[in-house]
Amino acid sequence: MQVRKIPMFFEKSADRHHVLAQSQQTGRLTRSYRANVWGRLGQFRLTCAAGLLAISILLCLMTGCTPGGTAVDRQQGFASRAADPTIGAPGAGTLAATVNDQPIRIEQLNELLVSAHGLEALRQLTASAAVRQVAQNEGISVTSEDIDNESAETLREQAPNLDQAQRELFLRQYLPRKKVPRVYWDMAMTRNAVLRKLAVKRLKITDSMLTAEFNRRYGLKVVVRHIRCASVADAQNILERLAKGEDFAELAQQYSTFTETAMQGGLYPPFSRDETKVPSAICRAAFDLADGQVSEIVQVDKDFHILKREKTIPRKEVAYEDVKDQLRNDLITANIRPVQTQILQDIVRAADVRILDPILKAQEHISAQVTQQDE
């Protein structure tokens, strides 16, 4: 089978903001959440969008209803139907419906569904089977609690400012919008729960990573204002006006091209020397300044920055050993998604999948041709 990306359901999509806004307009979500969403969009962002956002929007298929029971309960229901030879067998049980006493049989429905959606469903099944085989070889299994936790974590990542009930509402609205069956969600959450355990075994959290994270959270921090300029000439002009006594915050509001902080007079949230979201050149310049001092021009990529250090925040009195385990768990959570994605891609690529059904083989052939044309 051709190697294709399999939906993971944890990559973020711009569509989710539309769904959230639409939900707000219909009164289904709280007004405070909408404010939080837009507030979040304006938060501290100095680097490019995270790697997960670069993955195709086709992987962002988060939608569906919320039937009762856990993900495992629902999957067992589907599995029992597939395994029971009496369901859909020839005879009285083959009727799917009647129209004016004319029968529509399960076989007709199955053929239509396979012709319309068979290849995508097969990819879901083969990916899950391949992941399950690797997990069994490594002695890994998941419980219903693992699967429900994976689902809850995925929803939390997609809508961090919602409570659990609102996240379920978000899911119910988003799945139908993407035209994705709930069974795909359940299957993906089961698969991702297994991939999480595989990823934890492969993900290495080093002592240096723990130390850096400890310093980032609890170490000495500075508060700075900055003005981002498009050219050296513009930055030099700002420095000259500052030397004449003009107010830094007012100049930032008027001239900074970094809109996320310009309206706050260029004010950054506090950051430590180990803050990964801040360009290293800005970190170094900020920590080289004294409180109240203005920097020279600092170049970051094609932009030119001027900083003013406002104040210093002392390090927190927290013992490293007291928070070490929590730091490790948080780092695993923060870094695990790309590892899960890579493991899935490697497993699917290595699997020997042979399509035997002629309808599905034809669909795979057409899909391969389309992919080659797109490339």
Secondary structure, 3 states (H helix, E strand, C coil): CCCCCCCCCCCCCCHHHHHHHHHHHCCCCCHHHHHHHHHHHCCCCCCCCCHHHHCCHHHCCCCCCCCCCCHHHHHHHHHHHHHCCCCCCCCHHHEEEEECCEEEEHHHHHHHHHHHHHHHHHHHHHHHHHHHHHHHHCCCCCCHHHHHHHHHHHHHHHCCCCCHHHHHHHHHHHHHHHCCCHHHHHHHHHHHHHHHHHHHHHCCCCHHHHHHHHHHHHCCEEEEEEEEECCHHHHHHHHHHHHCCCCHHHHHHHHCCCHHHHCCCCECCCEECCCCCCCHHHHHHHHHCCCCCECCCEEECCEEEEEEEEEEECCCCCCHHHHHHHHHHHHHHHHHHHHHHHHHHHHHHHCCCCCCCHHHHHHHHHHHHHHHHHC
